[in-house]
Amino acid sequence: MPIARKLAVVAGGVALTGGLLAGTGGAAGAAPAAPAAPAAAKDCPSGWFCVWSGKNYTGRMQKVAGNNADLTKFVVFQGFKSWYNHGKSCDYRWYTKTNHRGDTGVLPRGIKGTGDKVWYQKSNKWVNCR
């Protein structure tokens, strides 16, 4: 196998394992971060709130579908530049502290955004369900 192909295979394996977060198996409604790769808002599955580490929906993606009292275990939620509420029937309420405390805001279903500002969330709930 040519050296360039060997390096590509090794790099692909590293990328696949590099997106996994240790200790995330017990968190309700959360998924581990995806490997760094170009993405788009359309990559966010229906029913989820998704964040990306980079602007324009690039970099690592992470998503949540349930209420979470502690998002601090999830790296991307502690510093992201793009987001999309692709919830099926609910708005998304975020909090700046764990256990649904601190400053809060609501992102209506279907809203998405991106930019240079770095955002973070420590907990979330789904609200105003229809």
All heavy atoms as an XYZ file, in Angstrom:
973
protein
N       0.858     -1.175      0.000
C       0.000      0.000      0.000
C       0.897      1.230      0.000
O       1.792      1.348      0.821
C      -0.882     -0.041      1.273
C      -1.758      1.168      1.441
S      -2.746      1.159      2.975
C      -3.861     -0.171      2.708
N       0.684      2.173     -0.909
C       1.504      3.381     -0.954
C       1.409      4.157      0.365
O       0.393      4.118      1.040
C       0.902      4.185     -2.101
C       0.083      3.234     -2.899
C      -0.311      2.137     -1.974
N       2.471      4.872      0.710
C       2.535      5.601      1.973
C       1.414      6.629      2.095
O       0.848      6.813      3.161
C       3.923      6.257      2.181
C       4.050      6.816      3.607
C       4.147      7.359      1.186
C       4.200      5.791      4.651
N       1.053      7.305      0.994
C      -0.020      8.305      1.051
C      -1.335      7.652      1.460
O      -2.099      8.196      2.242
C      -0.169      9.013     -0.291
N      -1.619      6.462      0.940
C      -2.854      5.758      1.294
C      -2.820      5.321      2.749
O      -3.818      5.408      3.446
C      -3.057      4.571      0.367
C      -4.308      3.811      0.685
C      -4.899      3.172     -0.556
N      -5.957      2.261     -0.236
C      -7.224      2.609     -0.104
N      -7.579      3.851     -0.256
N      -8.143      1.707      0.178
N      -1.663      4.830      3.226
C      -1.545      4.433      4.630
C      -1.822      5.617      5.540
O      -2.528      5.495      6.528
C      -0.146      3.879      4.909
C       0.085      2.507      4.372
C       1.472      2.029      4.746
C       1.782      0.696      4.100
N       3.126      0.244      4.395
N      -1.272      6.775      5.214
C      -1.505      7.962      6.034
C      -2.975      8.356      6.013
O      -3.525      8.754      7.030
C      -0.637      9.118      5.553
C       0.852      8.975      5.821
C       1.614     10.128      5.194
C       1.132      8.902      7.320
N      -3.623      8.240      4.870
C      -5.040      8.581      4.778
C      -5.875      7.646      5.643
O      -6.801      8.069      6.320
C      -5.507      8.536      3.327
N      -5.545      6.350      5.641
C      -6.276      5.386      6.457
C      -6.072      5.687      7.935
O      -7.018      5.712      8.719
C      -5.833      3.940      6.113
C      -6.391      2.953      7.107
C      -6.264      3.597      4.701
N      -4.846      5.950      8.351
C      -4.567      6.279      9.751
C      -5.269      7.571     10.145
O      -5.903      7.656     11.186
C      -3.041      6.380      9.998
C      -2.752      6.930     11.368
C      -2.404      5.007      9.821
N      -5.201      8.596      9.305
C      -5.847      9.872      9.603
C      -7.353      9.696      9.722
O      -7.991     10.274     10.597
C      -5.516     10.904      8.532
N      -7.947      8.868      8.858
C      -9.384      8.620      8.937
C      -9.765      7.947     10.237
O     -10.760      8.285     10.859
N      -8.961      6.996     10.682
C      -9.223      6.328     11.958
C      -9.111      7.269     13.131
O      -9.910      7.229     14.063
N      -8.136      8.148     13.093
C      -7.968      9.138     14.159
C      -9.162     10.082     14.176
O      -9.708     10.408     15.222
C      -6.643      9.915     13.996
C      -6.587     11.090     14.951
C      -5.471      8.986     14.234
N      -9.610     10.525     13.016
C     -10.760     11.435     12.948
C     -12.010     10.772     13.504
O     -12.790     11.389     14.206
C     -10.996     11.896     11.518
N     -12.201      9.487     13.207
C     -13.387      8.793     13.693
C     -13.378      8.645     15.209
O     -14.402      8.770     15.851
C     -13.506      7.419     13.037
C     -13.913      7.429     11.565
C     -13.844      6.019     11.002
C     -15.308      7.994     11.403
N     -12.246      8.374     15.804
C     -12.197      8.207     17.255
C     -12.021      9.527     17.974
O     -12.376      9.655     19.132
C     -11.056      7.257     17.659
O      -9.828      7.809     17.190
C     -11.282      5.878     17.115
N     -11.504     10.547     17.309
C     -11.256     11.828     17.960
C     -12.514     12.543     18.387
O     -12.488     13.391     19.261
N     -13.670     12.221     17.800
C     -14.902     12.908     18.157
C     -15.614     12.300     19.345
O     -16.612     12.834     19.797
N     -15.153     11.183     19.877
C     -15.835     10.547     20.988
C     -15.462     11.213     22.302
O     -14.313     11.560     22.539
C     -15.474      9.056     21.049
C     -15.841      8.264     19.802
C     -15.368      6.824     19.956
C     -17.329      8.294     19.558
N     -16.469     11.376     23.169
C     -16.240     11.970     24.484
C     -16.311     10.885     25.542
O     -17.260     10.116     25.577
C     -17.310     13.040     24.779
C     -17.300     14.239     23.850
C     -18.473     15.150     24.177
C     -16.006     14.999     23.987
N     -15.359     10.844     26.415
C     -15.374      9.862     27.492
C     -16.444     10.224     28.512
O     -16.671     11.381     28.798
C     -14.005      9.820     28.168
N     -17.096      9.218     29.047
C     -18.048      9.438     30.120
C     -19.375     10.040     29.695
O     -20.059     10.618     30.515
N     -19.797      9.889     28.456
C     -21.058     10.486     28.033
C     -22.189      9.476     27.969
O     -23.311      9.855     27.671
C     -20.912     11.139     26.645
O     -20.540     10.132     25.712
C     -19.892     12.251     26.664
N     -21.939      8.236     28.278
C     -22.954      7.215     28.116
C     -24.192      7.412     28.970
O     -25.270      7.013     28.593
N     -24.092      8.051     30.129
C     -25.233      8.166     31.015
C     -26.043      9.424     30.851
O     -27.038      9.594     31.520
N     -25.691     10.321     30.013
C     -26.417     11.584     29.880
C     -27.675     11.379     29.053
O     -27.626     10.862     27.952
C     -25.532     12.642     29.232
N     -28.805     11.816     29.588
C     -30.074     11.651     28.890
C     -30.173     12.602     27.716
O     -29.967     13.788     27.853
C     -31.220     11.900     29.860
N     -30.499     12.059     26.564
C     -30.808     12.877     25.399
C     -29.630     13.567     24.746
O     -29.812     14.470     23.968
N     -28.418     13.188     25.051
C     -27.263     13.850     24.448
C     -26.494     12.863     23.596
O     -26.485     11.672     23.861
C     -26.356     14.423     25.527
N     -25.852     13.373     22.570
C     -25.051     12.548     21.680
C     -23.619     13.066     21.700
O     -23.394     14.256     21.878
C     -25.608     12.604     20.265
N     -22.623     12.185     21.534
C     -21.236     12.645     21.538
C     -20.937     13.540     20.351
O     -21.639     13.508     19.348
C     -20.428     11.345     21.460
C     -21.369     10.336     20.917
C     -22.753     10.758     21.340
N     -19.893     14.320     20.480
C     -19.489     15.221     19.393
C     -19.067     14.415     18.178
O     -18.480     13.352     18.295
C     -18.335     16.107     19.844
N     -19.366     14.931     17.023
C     -18.975     14.286     15.769
C     -17.548     14.688     15.432
O     -17.053     15.693     15.924
C     -19.919     14.725     14.657
N     -16.858     13.932     14.594
C     -15.517     14.329     14.186
C     -15.546     15.674     13.453
O     -16.548     16.025     12.850
C     -15.083     13.223     13.231
C     -16.069     12.129     13.357
C     -17.291     12.680     14.009
N     -14.432     16.372     13.514
C     -14.330     17.647     12.813
C     -14.433     17.408     11.313
O     -13.678     16.640     10.747
C     -13.020     18.333     13.162
N     -15.405     18.035     10.700
C     -15.614     17.903      9.258
C     -16.588     18.980      8.825
O     -17.395     19.427      9.622
C     -16.178     16.523      8.927
N     -16.537     19.389      7.588
C     -17.512     20.356      7.114
C     -18.923     19.816      7.308
O     -19.179     18.636      7.131
C     -17.186     20.511      5.627
C     -15.757     20.097      5.520
C     -15.563     19.042      6.569
N     -19.828     20.678      7.714
C     -21.200     20.275      7.981
C     -22.133     21.350      7.456
O     -21.703     22.340      6.892
C     -21.393     20.069      9.479
N     -23.406     21.143      7.661
C     -24.406     22.125      7.278
C     -25.563     21.999      8.244
O     -25.739     20.955      8.885
C     -24.867     21.879      5.849
N     -26.362     23.044      8.369
C     -27.508     23.006      9.263
C     -28.412     21.818      8.940
O     -28.994     21.217      9.838
C     -28.273     24.319      9.178
N     -28.494     21.443      7.653
C     -29.346     20.309      7.267
C     -28.874     18.986      7.865
O     -29.624     18.017      7.896
C     -29.455     20.215      5.751
C     -28.169     19.830      5.068
C     -28.360     19.757      3.552
C     -27.066     19.522      2.849
N     -26.596     18.198      2.758
N     -27.644     18.943      8.382
C     -27.134     17.727      9.013
C     -27.729     17.496     10.400
O     -27.542     16.441     10.981
C     -25.609     17.775      9.118
C     -24.934     17.721      7.747
O     -25.550     17.185      6.808
O     -23.813     18.230      7.629
N     -28.433     18.493     10.936
C     -29.070     18.359     12.249
C     -30.360     17.561     12.084
O     -31.268     17.983     11.362
C     -29.369     19.749     12.812
S     -30.087     19.719     14.475
N     -30.474     16.412     12.745
C     -31.673     15.585     12.583
C     -32.920     16.277     13.142
O     -32.844     17.032     14.108
C     -31.363     14.324     13.392
C     -29.910     14.365     13.696
C     -29.484     15.798     13.626
N     -34.050     15.988     12.559
C     -35.320     16.520     13.042
C     -35.549     16.073     14.483
O     -35.318     14.919     14.836
C     -36.453     16.006     12.148
O     -37.684     16.491     12.584
N     -35.957     17.008     15.334
C     -36.209     16.701     16.737
C     -35.043     17.017     17.654
O     -35.134     16.800     18.857
N     -33.952     17.556     17.144
C     -32.746     17.809     17.929
C     -32.392     19.300     17.932
O     -32.748     20.044     17.021
C     -31.566     17.045     17.343
C     -31.707     15.552     17.439
C     -32.481     14.756     16.656
C     -31.061     14.685     18.361
N     -32.350     13.450     17.031
C     -31.478     13.384     18.082
C     -30.161     14.902     19.404
C     -31.042     12.279     18.804
C     -29.712     13.796     20.117
C     -30.159     12.507     19.816
N     -31.636     19.716     18.940
C     -30.971     21.020     18.951
C     -29.501     20.718     18.716
O     -28.893     19.935     19.450
C     -31.151     21.742     20.285
C     -30.466     23.081     20.301
C     -31.089     24.188     19.741
C     -29.205     23.234     20.848
C     -30.450     25.422     19.727
C     -28.566     24.461     20.843
C     -29.189     25.560     20.284
N     -28.917     21.340     17.689
C     -27.532     21.038     17.295
C     -26.660     22.279     17.399
O     -27.121     23.396     17.126
C     -27.491     20.531     15.861
S     -28.471     19.043     15.587
N     -25.405     22.070     17.778
C     -24.404     23.132     17.803
C     -23.155     22.656     17.074
O     -22.877     21.460     17.017
C     -24.052     23.569     19.248
C     -25.262     24.125     19.950
C     -23.444     22.435     20.059
N     -22.424     23.624     16.490
C     -21.171     23.351     15.787
C     -20.091     24.245     16.368
O     -20.349     25.419     16.681
C     -21.303     23.643     14.297
C     -22.156     22.680     13.548
C     -21.718     21.620     12.801
C     -23.581     22.684     13.427
N     -22.790     20.964     12.234
C     -23.944     21.599     12.603
C     -24.601     23.496     13.953
C     -25.265     21.311     12.296
C     -25.916     23.210     13.636
C     -26.239     22.129     12.822
N     -18.890     23.743     16.459
C     -17.789     24.518     17.024
C     -17.391     25.690     16.142
O     -16.906     26.710     16.642
C     -16.580     23.621     17.287
O     -16.151     23.004     16.085
N     -17.601     25.601     14.846
C     -17.211     26.668     13.926
C     -18.399     27.419     13.357
O     -19.542     26.954     13.428
N     -18.112     28.588     12.789
C     -19.210     29.314     12.160
C     -19.550     28.666     10.825
O     -18.784     27.847     10.310
C     -18.889     30.800     12.022
C     -17.766     31.151     11.106
C     -17.582     32.675     11.146
C     -16.548     33.094     10.135
N     -16.419     34.534     10.064
N     -20.726     28.988     10.322
C     -21.240     28.406      9.084
C     -21.391     26.896      9.164
O     -21.176     26.180      8.188
C     -20.387     28.819      7.883
C     -20.372     30.313      7.702
O     -21.398     30.976      7.838
N     -19.202     30.870      7.424
N     -21.719     26.392     10.366
C     -22.023     24.970     10.584
C     -20.859     24.078     10.201
O     -21.016     23.058      9.539
C     -23.316     24.586      9.832
C     -24.403     25.588     10.133
C     -24.664     26.649      9.269
C     -25.106     25.528     11.323
C     -25.618     27.606      9.567
C     -26.064     26.487     11.638
C     -26.310     27.524     10.753
O     -27.238     28.479     11.064
N     -19.660     24.473     10.636
C     -18.449     23.695     10.386
C     -17.874     23.242     11.716
O     -18.269     23.710     12.782
C     -17.399     24.522      9.622
O     -17.048     25.659     10.409
C     -17.924     24.954      8.261
N     -16.920     22.358     11.654
C     -16.263     21.850     12.854
C     -17.060     20.725     13.478
O     -17.871     20.067     12.830
N     -16.824     20.525     14.746
C     -17.485     19.442     15.462
C     -18.941     19.789     15.732
O     -19.255     20.904     16.112
C     -16.774     19.175     16.775
C     -15.346     18.726     16.568
C     -14.627     18.613     17.857
N     -14.691     17.231     18.290
C     -14.093     16.778     19.364
N     -13.408     17.589     20.140
N     -14.171     15.513     19.676
N     -19.833     18.828     15.528
C     -21.246     19.008     15.827
C     -21.616     18.182     17.048
O     -21.085     17.088     17.249
C     -22.136     18.566     14.662
C     -23.615     18.795     14.973
S     -24.781     18.222     13.705
C     -24.653     16.463     13.866
N     -22.517     18.723     17.845
C     -23.085     17.976     18.964
C     -24.565     18.293     19.013
O     -24.996     19.369     18.574
C     -22.412     18.374     20.266
C     -22.745     17.436     21.403
C     -21.630     17.371     22.400
O     -21.058     18.381     22.756
N     -21.323     16.183     22.855
N     -25.376     17.372     19.541
C     -26.823     17.552     19.528
C     -27.458     17.004     20.800
O     -26.922     16.088     21.426
C     -27.420     16.867     18.307
C     -27.096     15.393     18.239
C     -27.434     14.800     16.896
C     -27.024     13.337     16.902
N     -27.010     12.743     15.610
N     -28.606     17.590     21.167
C     -29.396     17.101     22.299
C     -30.854     17.032     21.881
O     -31.326     17.852     21.099
C     -29.240     17.971     23.570
C     -27.853     17.842     24.153
C     -29.584     19.412     23.306
N     -31.557     16.035     22.410
C     -32.970     15.872     22.103
C     -33.832     15.945     23.353
O     -35.025     16.105     23.253
C     -33.214     14.547     21.387
N     -33.259     15.845     24.523
C     -34.030     15.861     25.765
C     -33.614     17.006     26.668
O     -32.770     17.821     26.305
N     -34.235     17.057     27.837
C     -33.834     18.026     28.852
C     -32.539     17.550     29.492
O     -32.385     16.364     29.776
C     -34.918     18.154     29.918
C     -36.215     18.703     29.351
O     -36.217     19.387     28.340
N     -37.317     18.391     29.989
N     -31.619     18.481     29.732
C     -30.323     18.134     30.311
C     -29.969     19.117     31.416
O     -29.855     20.316     31.161
C     -29.242     18.178     29.230
C     -29.429     17.075     28.209
O     -29.035     15.950     28.429
N     -30.062     17.400     27.099
N     -29.792     18.605     32.627
C     -29.440     19.447     33.769
C     -27.963     19.822     33.768
O     -27.569     20.776     34.444
C     -29.796     18.741     35.076
N     -27.137     19.090     33.023
C     -25.702     19.373     33.009
C     -25.106     19.068     31.631
O     -24.869     17.920     31.287
C     -24.992     18.540     34.076
C     -23.529     18.886     34.230
O     -23.026     19.775     33.497
O     -22.876     18.282     35.094
N     -24.881     20.127     30.866
C     -24.264     19.984     29.537
C     -22.754     20.191     29.588
O     -22.099     20.172     28.545
C     -24.877     20.997     28.557
C     -26.325     20.764     28.153
C     -26.854     21.950     27.358
C     -26.459     19.478     27.360
N     -22.185     20.379     30.773
C     -20.753     20.684     30.857
C     -19.877     19.505     30.442
O     -18.701     19.692     30.168
C     -20.360     21.155     32.264
O     -20.613     20.107     33.207
C     -21.130     22.407     32.658
N     -20.423     18.319     30.379
C     -19.654     17.146     29.946
C     -19.437     17.135     28.439
O     -18.673     16.344     27.929
C     -20.399     15.868     30.341
C     -20.624     15.709     31.803
C     -21.490     14.491     32.047
C     -22.088     14.565     33.420
N     -23.517     14.434     33.445
N     -20.151     17.994     27.731
C     -20.129     17.995     26.278
C     -19.357     19.207     25.780
O     -19.810     20.340     25.860
C     -21.550     17.952     25.732
C     -22.310     16.784     26.293
C     -23.237     16.972     27.294
C     -22.040     15.504     25.860
C     -23.913     15.892     27.837
C     -22.706     14.421     26.400
C     -23.642     14.610     27.396
N     -18.191     18.949     25.244
C     -17.217     19.977     24.882
C     -17.794     21.040     23.962
O     -17.602     22.233     24.178
C     -15.970     19.311     24.238
C     -15.003     20.349     23.729
C     -15.293     18.392     25.227
N     -18.496     20.639     22.936
C     -18.958     21.605     21.940
C     -19.965     22.589     22.548
O     -19.982     23.762     22.193
C     -19.531     20.902     20.693
C     -20.002     21.904     19.659
C     -18.473     19.988     20.081
N     -20.772     22.152     23.507
C     -21.728     23.053     24.151
C     -21.029     24.104     25.014
O     -21.652     25.076     25.429
C     -22.747     22.266     24.988
C     -23.904     21.784     24.160
C     -23.855     20.561     23.522
C     -25.035     22.570     24.006
C     -24.914     20.120     22.745
C     -26.100     22.139     23.234
C     -26.039     20.909     22.597
N     -19.747     23.954     25.260
C     -19.004     24.920     26.065
C     -18.262     25.943     25.211
O     -17.526     26.777     25.729
C     -18.033     24.185     27.001
C     -18.725     23.164     27.891
C     -20.032     23.658     28.458
O     -20.079     24.687     29.136
N     -21.125     22.950     28.189
N     -18.477     25.924     23.913
C     -17.874     26.914     23.019
C     -18.263     26.639     21.578
O     -17.588     25.891     20.892
N     -19.380     27.228     21.125
C     -19.840     26.981     19.753
C     -20.170     28.290     19.048
O     -20.406     29.311     19.677
C     -21.044     26.023     19.741
C     -22.249     26.502     20.506
C     -23.235     27.254     19.875
C     -22.405     26.189     21.845
C     -24.349     27.685     20.569
C     -23.520     26.609     22.549
C     -24.493     27.361     21.909
N     -20.165     28.231     17.703
C     -20.413     29.424     16.883
C     -21.625     29.280     15.958
O     -22.011     30.244     15.310
C     -19.175     29.762     16.054
C     -18.001     30.216     16.898
C     -16.832     30.616     16.041
C     -15.697     31.162     16.889
N     -14.572     31.616     16.050
N     -22.205     28.088     15.863
C     -23.394     27.875     15.028
C     -24.373     27.002     15.796
O     -23.961     26.128     16.564
C     -23.025     27.162     13.720
O     -22.081     27.879     12.980
N     -25.672     27.222     15.555
C     -26.689     26.455     16.240
C     -27.934     26.352     15.375
O     -28.154     27.148     14.466
C     -27.039     27.075     17.590
C     -27.693     28.424     17.448
C     -29.036     28.696     17.413
C     -27.041     29.672     17.275
N     -29.240     30.029     17.226
C     -28.031     30.666     17.139
C     -25.696     30.060     17.217
C     -27.727     32.004     16.955
C     -25.405     31.399     17.035
C     -26.403     32.357     16.917
N     -28.762     25.331     15.680
C     -30.013     25.119     14.953
C     -30.991     24.382     15.851
O     -30.696     23.296     16.337
C     -29.738     24.309     13.682
C     -30.934     24.014     12.797
C     -32.085     24.801     12.799
C     -30.896     22.934     11.930
C     -33.151     24.521     11.957
C     -31.959     22.653     11.079
C     -33.084     23.445     11.108
O     -34.138     23.167     10.275
N     -32.166     24.987     16.082
C     -33.238     24.302     16.795
C     -34.107     23.611     15.753
O     -34.990     24.211     15.167
C     -34.084     25.272     17.618
C     -35.234     24.553     18.317
O     -35.365     23.346     18.221
N     -36.057     25.298     19.015
N     -33.837     22.339     15.545
C     -34.593     21.550     14.587
C     -35.633     20.698     15.311
O     -35.971     19.590     14.884
C     -33.638     20.691     13.753
C     -34.238     20.237     12.464
N     -33.643     19.285     11.685
C     -35.366     20.592     11.790
C     -34.370     19.071     10.602
N     -35.425     19.849     10.650
N     -36.108     21.233     16.453
C     -37.131     20.541     17.230
C     -38.402     20.344     16.424
O     -38.754     21.176     15.594
N     -39.101     19.242     16.690
C     -40.321     18.932     15.941
C     -41.507     19.761     16.423
O     -42.341     20.172     15.622
C     -40.649     17.444     16.073
C     -39.710     16.551     15.315
C     -40.127     15.104     15.424
C     -39.173     14.218     14.658
N     -39.507     12.818     14.799
N     -41.604     19.992     17.734
C     -42.792     20.673     18.234
C     -42.516     21.611     19.406
O     -43.453     22.181     19.944
C     -43.850     19.645     18.649
O     -43.338     18.827     19.691
N     -41.265     21.784     19.803
C     -40.954     22.578     20.995
C     -39.912     23.662     20.705
O     -39.108     23.533     19.793
C     -40.392     21.692     22.105
S     -41.498     20.363     22.624
N     -39.955     24.690     21.533
C     -38.890     25.683     21.560
C     -37.798     25.172     22.486
O     -38.027     24.274     23.303
C     -39.421     27.030     22.052
C     -40.484     27.604     21.123
O     -40.465     27.288     19.924
O     -41.333     28.373     21.607
N     -36.620     25.755     22.401
C     -35.453     25.299     23.161
C     -35.044     26.383     24.159
O     -34.737     27.496     23.773
C     -34.306     25.015     22.181
C     -33.040     24.538     22.813
C     -32.846     23.187     23.054
C     -32.028     25.430     23.147
C     -31.658     22.731     23.618
C     -30.847     24.982     23.713
C     -30.670     23.636     23.947
O     -29.498     23.195     24.498
N     -35.082     26.060     25.455
C     -34.653     26.994     26.498
C     -33.260     26.587     26.973
O     -33.034     25.449     27.340
C     -35.605     27.011     27.684
C     -35.143     27.973     28.791
C     -36.138     28.108     29.924
N     -37.349     28.780     29.515
C     -37.494     30.106     29.439
N     -36.485     30.899     29.715
N     -38.649     30.615     29.085
N     -32.326     27.546     26.929
C     -30.942     27.316     27.378
C     -30.707     28.078     28.674
O     -31.405     29.047     28.977
C     -29.941     27.742     26.306
C     -30.119     29.162     25.846
C     -30.841     29.576     24.768
C     -29.591     30.340     26.451
N     -30.789     30.942     24.662
C     -30.028     31.435     25.695
C     -28.791     30.586     27.571
C     -29.702     32.753     26.006
C     -28.460     31.895     27.887
C     -28.912     32.952     27.108
N     -29.705     27.630     29.430
C     -29.325     28.239     30.708
C     -27.808     28.383     30.765
O     -27.087     27.543     30.237
C     -29.780     27.368     31.882
C     -31.269     27.174     31.952
C     -31.891     26.160     31.232
C     -32.062     27.999     32.739
C     -33.264     25.973     31.296
C     -33.437     27.815     32.809
C     -34.027     26.804     32.086
O     -35.383     26.624     32.155
N     -27.341     29.418     31.471
C     -25.898     29.644     31.613
C     -25.295     28.885     32.787
O     -24.083     28.904     32.961
C     -25.591     31.142     31.781
O     -26.283     31.631     32.937
C     -26.005     31.925     30.541
N     -26.135     28.224     33.590
C     -25.649     27.410     34.712
C     -26.304     26.041     34.663
O     -27.358     25.866     34.042
C     -25.966     28.092     36.046
C     -25.212     29.394     36.248
C     -25.452     29.957     37.630
C     -24.669     31.258     37.801
N     -24.884     31.831     39.121
N     -25.687     25.089     35.340
C     -26.247     23.743     35.411
C     -27.542     23.763     36.218
O     -27.847     24.735     36.911
C     -25.249     22.759     36.053
O     -24.934     23.212     37.355
C     -23.990     22.618     35.216
N     -28.286     22.669     36.137
C     -29.533     22.475     36.873
C     -30.574     23.542     36.576
O     -31.324     23.956     37.449
C     -29.269     22.364     38.380
C     -28.396     21.177     38.694
O     -28.664     20.074     38.234
N     -27.322     21.399     39.435
N     -30.582     24.010     35.326
C     -31.599     24.942     34.834
C     -31.633     26.226     35.656
O     -32.690     26.711     36.036
C     -32.974     24.249     34.797
C     -32.908     22.926     34.096
N     -33.138     21.734     34.730
C     -32.579     22.611     32.815
C     -32.994     20.743     33.870
N     -32.652     21.242     32.699
N     -30.447     26.788     35.899
C     -30.309     28.045     36.642
C     -29.509     29.044     35.806
O     -28.984     28.716     34.773
C     -29.578     27.794     37.975
C     -30.308     26.864     38.933
C     -29.525     26.571     40.221
N     -28.280     25.865     39.908
C     -27.058     26.356     40.135
N     -26.883     27.516     40.681
N     -25.993     25.668     39.806
N     -29.434     30.259     36.299
C     -28.655     31.293     35.635
C     -29.465     32.036     34.587
O     -30.687     31.911     34.509
N     -28.766     32.817     33.785
C     -29.425     33.530     32.689
C     -30.010     32.499     31.735
O     -29.507     31.374     31.623
C     -28.428     34.415     31.951
C     -27.937     35.580     32.801
O     -28.659     35.989     33.742
O     -26.827     36.070     32.537
N     -31.070     32.878     31.061
C     -31.759     31.939     30.181
C     -32.325     32.665     28.967
O     -32.460     33.884     28.971
C     -32.882     31.199     30.947
O     -33.440     30.191     30.114
C     -33.957     32.150     31.423
N     -32.615     31.910     27.958
C     -33.253     32.438     26.758
C     -33.957     31.319     26.033
O     -33.706     30.141     26.302
N     -34.856     31.683     25.130
C     -35.610     30.689     24.373
C     -35.314     30.875     22.889
O     -35.379     31.996     22.372
C     -37.122     30.814     24.636
C     -37.911     29.876     23.733
C     -37.437     30.531     26.098
N     -34.992     29.791     22.228
C     -34.777     29.774     20.779
C     -35.970     29.060     20.146
O     -36.171     27.866     20.373
C     -33.478     29.056     20.435
C     -32.214     29.716     20.995
C     -31.003     28.818     20.780
C     -32.000     31.065     20.344
N     -36.789     29.787     19.382
C     -37.970     29.177     18.783
C     -37.620     28.030     17.834
O     -36.555     28.008     17.228
C     -38.613     30.321     17.992
C     -38.013     31.570     18.537
C     -36.649     31.193     19.033
N     -38.554     27.123     17.721
C     -38.405     25.997     16.802
C     -38.110     26.523     15.405
O     -38.731     27.458     14.926
C     -39.693     25.188     16.812
C     -39.680     23.955     15.997
C     -40.994     23.246     16.130
N     -42.076     24.236     16.078
C     -43.253     24.016     15.557
N     -43.545     22.858     15.057
N     -44.160     24.958     15.536
N     -37.106     25.956     14.742
C     -36.746     26.322     13.380
C     -35.686     27.400     13.265
O     -35.143     27.614     12.192
N     -35.339     28.070     14.365
C     -34.344     29.143     14.278
C     -32.938     28.555     14.211
O     -32.650     27.512     14.795
C     -34.466     30.127     15.457
C     -33.698     31.412     15.147
C     -33.997     29.512     16.755
C     -34.022     32.562     16.071
N     -32.084     29.226     13.463
C     -30.677     28.834     13.398
C     -29.847     30.091     13.290
O     -30.347     31.156     12.921
C     -30.412     27.873     12.246
C     -30.864     28.344     10.896
C     -30.703     27.229      9.872
C     -31.545     27.505      8.652
N     -31.530     26.412      7.706
N     -28.575     29.966     13.642
C     -27.700     31.124     13.571
C     -26.240     30.717     13.544
O     -25.878     29.597     13.896
N     -25.415     31.671     13.120
C     -23.983     31.433     13.038
C     -23.267     32.774     13.078
O     -23.856     33.806     12.762
C     -23.617     30.649     11.761
O     -22.236     30.304     11.798
C     -23.929     31.428     10.502
N     -22.021     32.782     13.498
C     -21.251     34.013     13.537
C     -19.927     33.826     14.241
O     -19.507     32.703     14.520
N     -19.282     34.962     14.551
C     -17.973     34.910     15.192
C     -18.046     34.772     16.711
O     -17.088     34.335     17.335
C     -17.174     36.180     14.849
C     -16.764     36.200     13.385
O     -16.415     35.124     12.857
O     -16.810     37.278     12.773
N     -19.161     35.163     17.314
C     -19.296     35.092     18.768
C     -19.293     33.635     19.233
O     -19.889     32.765     18.598
C     -20.578     35.777     19.220
C     -20.725     35.809     20.714
C     -21.890     36.650     21.165
C     -21.928     36.627     22.673
N     -22.952     37.511     23.202
N     -18.628     33.391     20.351
C     -18.599     32.049     20.940
C     -19.672     31.977     22.019
O     -19.695     32.798     22.934
C     -17.205     31.722     21.525
C     -17.221     30.360     22.198
C     -16.149     31.775     20.438
N     -20.571     31.014     21.912
C     -21.669     30.819     22.847
C     -21.401     29.581     23.700
O     -20.621     28.711     23.329
C     -22.970     30.603     22.069
C     -23.347     31.763     21.228
C     -22.956     32.012     19.936
C     -24.160     32.862     21.592
N     -23.494     33.181     19.488
C     -24.245     33.725     20.490
C     -24.845     33.200     22.758
C     -24.983     34.897     20.508
C     -25.581     34.369     22.773
C     -25.644     35.203     21.667
N     -22.094     29.485     24.836
C     -22.025     28.279     25.659
C     -23.369     28.068     26.339
O     -24.165     29.003     26.467
C     -20.898     28.363     26.690
C     -21.168     29.375     27.785
C     -21.771     29.004     28.982
C     -20.827     30.714     27.600
C     -22.017     29.929     29.962
C     -21.091     31.647     28.586
C     -21.688     31.247     29.769
O     -21.949     32.177     30.742
N     -23.608     26.833     26.749
C     -24.810     26.466     27.487
C     -24.420     25.435     28.529
O     -23.643     24.533     28.249
C     -25.872     25.871     26.565
C     -26.355     26.824     25.515
C     -27.274     26.159     24.506
O     -27.580     24.972     24.581
N     -27.719     26.934     23.531
N     -25.005     25.569     29.719
C     -24.709     24.628     30.802
C     -25.865     23.658     31.065
O     -25.664     22.624     31.684
C     -24.380     25.393     32.097
C     -23.231     26.387     31.968
C     -21.913     25.714     31.697
C     -20.793     26.729     31.641
N     -19.510     26.162     31.316
N     -27.079     24.000     30.635
C     -28.236     23.105     30.764
C     -29.319     23.565     29.799
O     -29.246     24.665     29.247
C     -28.754     23.050     32.205
O     -29.070     24.335     32.706
N     -30.320     22.705     29.580
C     -31.404     23.046     28.644
C     -32.695     22.334     29.006
O     -32.689     21.333     29.725
C     -31.007     22.671     27.210
C     -31.144     21.194     26.942
O     -30.290     20.410     27.364
N     -32.202     20.786     26.277
N     -33.805     22.882     28.477
C     -35.129     22.258     28.553
C     -35.863     22.553     27.253
O     -35.611     23.565     26.605
C     -35.974     22.861     29.683
C     -35.607     22.438     31.064
C     -36.605     23.017     32.056
C     -36.238     22.642     33.479
N     -37.180     23.213     34.438
N     -36.786     21.691     26.892
C     -37.680     21.927     25.757
C     -38.958     22.510     26.327
O     -39.519     21.963     27.284
C     -37.938     20.627     24.997
C     -36.698     20.137     24.310
C     -35.763     19.279     24.838
C     -36.236     20.485     23.016
N     -34.755     19.077     23.928
C     -35.013     19.805     22.799
C     -36.728     21.309     22.008
C     -34.295     19.913     21.617
C     -36.008     21.426     20.823
C     -34.811     20.725     20.651
N     -39.455     23.612     25.753
C     -40.617     24.334     26.290
C     -41.584     24.704     25.164
O     -41.255     24.580     23.993
C     -40.171     25.612     27.041
C     -39.273     25.258     28.241
C     -39.432     26.572     26.107
N     -42.759     25.205     25.556
C     -43.779     25.672     24.611
C     -44.107     24.621     23.552
O     -44.257     24.929     22.384
C     -43.334     26.966     23.920
C     -42.950     28.053     24.903
O     -43.549     28.163     25.966
N     -41.951     28.837     24.578
N     -44.200     23.384     24.000
C     -44.474     22.280     23.056
C     -45.913     22.356     22.548
O     -46.828     22.667     23.302
C     -44.217     20.938     23.732
S     -42.487     20.768     24.257
N     -46.067     22.086     21.247
C     -47.388     22.147     20.619
C     -47.751     20.809     20.034
O     -46.998     20.048     19.638
C     -47.390     23.191     19.492
C     -46.740     24.479     19.911
C     -46.596     25.469     18.764
N     -45.285     25.870     18.340
C     -44.319     26.365     19.099
N     -44.460     26.462     20.377
N     -43.193     26.763     18.579
